[in-house]
Structure formats: C-alpha cells, structure tokens
C-alpha cells in the first residue's frame, strides 16, 4: 500500500480498522448507513428527498471549489489516498465538510463510474424554479425530451459558455442531477441554474415571462435567416423524435441546414449551435 | 425462449445445439475461431491487419445497408432472434454475407457494449489516404489529438452533416474505427472518408493541397470576424490541451467567443460549431 500524504499521517486521531494514525478522517465500512444514503442518490427521488447529489473525481471537486460550492461530505478512496492533495482536504474539514476514508468497494457503491474514483462528494442540490430561471436575463435552453445524459450535461456546459440564463429540463427526459449529466457539465451544474419543467406548464410560463419559444425542427426556417430574440426559449428535442414529441406547439422554429444524407446532428451539437447563434445577437 | 421469426424456422438446414431447424444460419460456439477474430477487432492493429471492423446493433446495420456497405459476416444474438427482421437476413445471405447465430456469451466477446446487442457485423475497413481526402472538394476536419471516442465519432457525424470532404484523425488520438467512435458516428463512418495523419506530415500535405490550416484556439480571432475559406483544414484539439499540443503551427486560428467562467466547450461541440460556420460560406 502506498504511503498516504502527510495529512493522513500527522496528528493524534485514530481511525478504526486502518492500523494507521490519522488526524481526522474516519474510515467507513461499505455497510455504513452514510454509504447507503449516498448510493441512494443515484435516483432522482432520493436526490429530491435528501436535497443532495453526488459528484465524482478530483476535477469535479475542483470545479465545485472554484464555484464556491461546499461539499457536505467528502469521500476519499482508500486506494487513491496518495493522489489526493493533503492540504486541500484539511481545508475542507475546516470549512465544515465531513471527510471520510472509504475502501474502494464502498466508493464503488457511491460512484456510478466503472472504476471507483479517487474522491466523491455529496453536495447540496440547488433549488431553482422554472419561473426563477425565466426571470433571469439571457436566453433559456429547454431540453424538450433529451434523454441521453451525456447530451443533457454537454448542453448545460454549452448553455453556460454562451451566456444562457439557465436550462429547463423537460420532465420525462434526463434528470439534471444524475451522475452522467453532472459529469458531462464539467462543472457548469454548479453555476448555471437548472430546473425541471412540465410540457403542460411551459407555454403559460413562457408567455408570462414574455419569452418566445423557438424550436429546433427540420421544418423550421434556416437558422441564419433572421436573428434570434435575446430572450428566446431555445428548445432542443429528443434524439430520435425531435421537439414535437415533447412540446406540440411553439412560436417559431429554426432548422440547422445540413446535407440530406447524414442522420440529424447529435442533440448536444444541434442545441449548442443554436446557443452559439443566439449568443451572436448584439 | 421466444419463437424465432419465420426465416429461422423454415427450410431444411439444421444447426447443432439449438434443437431448432434452421434454413441456413449456423450456431457458433463462443470458442469458434471466428469469434476470436472478431473480438480482436477491438484493437486498431487487428483492424488494419484484418482490413475489417465491427458494427453493433440494428441501427448501425441499417445505416450500413442504406450506405451500400455489405457486411462480410453478420452475427445474430441467439437471445434476440425475435427482434430481428427475418426477410432482411435472408437478403443478406443472398448478397454473400455469412450469417451466424451466436449465444449471448459469444456476442459479448464480439461487442464492446455492456449488454450484448441483438446483432453485430464485421464490415470491410475503408482505405482512404490523407492525400485522397485533401484532394476532395469541401473543408477537411482535422482531429488534432481528440482522445474521447464519443467526441471523435460525433465530429465525423457533424462533418458529414456540414459537407466536409472527410476527417483526418491525428495519430495518437482516438482511432476512427474503434467501437465507440463508430457508434457515435451514427452511420457517417460508412459514407464520409476518414484517414489517420501524422503531425509531421500534415503541414506539407496541407501545403501540397493548397489548403490553409485553421486551428480552434483560445488566442484566435473571433470565429465570426471573417469568413472561413471553403478549402480550409479545420483543426479541433485535444479535450484538455487544445490543438497546440498536437500541431505546433497553423495558418490562422479562430476562437469561439464564450463566457470566461465556463470550462472550454466540449471538443465535439466546438468542432461542430466551426464546421457549421464554415458551411455557411457561400
């Protein structure tokens, strides 16, 4: 076993079962109820009930830090202790994060990844409403039935990059805080407001906010034909069935011109191009 | 076990081990040498040596068909026979494709997917050279160190959609015929020329073809500032390190304007936006 970094060797604390003197982090067994609670966070219902979600890996942990999101709990994979910057985790504890060391087997229960990551953390679930997002400045991206979590997360990332007010996740598609979505956002999930929305409530909410709904649709006008309103709700549809399947009506539709021989563009690509074009409006 | 479709029940042939009369498809055991050869196709070297690659699932099989790509071998998962259109597979055999039924365990050796698909096929590896691609009309996409196979495949799909001449895969990044790349192309891999290219040979090849190399780079000019030449080589870089790490020099660089707080865009999104903008040049 590799020597742990200084943080884990100094100090007076002692963690049961490791045979190693640790200042603070407690080693949890895979049966610890905390692990079961974290494991439950793979489902949207548990995330809503607990008001928390899981992030995985050092990159996402760093993204949380630079977005001023403080983890409630931080789990360090016993087999990767040497990969973990020691000072960083002492600082987490000083900020009130509970820090635990867990065997790889327990990390595999917390994490959705095939290979248990070096770290995982439980962070507070943001609580934005669709109305709050619609009240912010900038275009709003609507995921109208986007199922693929990688596409959904990539679209949150693009929405932040292009200055959107937030992302509305159409109910029935990918959940905004699922592990694959969170990973694909590359940290944007910590900064850009997201909320679920029902297809039934969307038209009235859009009208109340004075925002036109612009769908990406094969029968729409050429995307470059006319500027997109700066306050538009830009709807990107399901990977196979388009926007229409989730939202039957819209104010305007745009089409991304492309060769007829290709399958339609990837949903994350299509939505990102529309966001890019909208961001060019002066 | 569900009843197989008519194709598998009619006729005079008999396949060992199934207890079911089949007209033609032979049931292969997981130990059959053909399975081992197909399994080997997960590596670029075996794909080059055998001159073949693997496609997975009914959607990709359908894409091959509509692209006039005839499989050399077709494998049907014994557990999914009922999902397979019977007439289709009789037609494959008439066209010279060898059709086999394999147990799910053998399909798991052929396929890269977590859940063995209903069908997989071995198809001929296209043999394009970089020079041939550079001689075709339209812009060329250069993957300058793109490692993520999903991003690479999505970019092939976008390149076809936006009328590119082909895609050059920078050596050292994702291989164009790896299973994850092939899946993400959604069939474009059957239609759009792709080839490997070395960083050392690229500048001379570009010059010989009279094509400027335009990199996507944070220090480039605004993407919308000036039109992109219709014959450009559009370079998109590694997910973390950009184009520069793979290709030290270029003729011009463009930047996709975005908010400073976001991580850079997903590589597939960034490259697709550049392709979109290039396709708008009249």
Interface residues (C-beta under 8 A of the other chain):
Chain A: X63 X150 X154 X157 X158 X160 X161 X162 X163 X184 X186 X187 X188 X191 X224 X256 X257 X258 X259 X261 X262 X263 X264 X265 X266 X268 X269 X272 X273 X276 X279 X280
Chain B: X63 X150 X154 X157 X158 X160 X161 X162 X163 X184 X186 X187 X188 X191 X224 X256 X257 X258 X259 X261 X262 X263 X264 X265 X266 X268 X269 X272 X273 X276 X279 X280
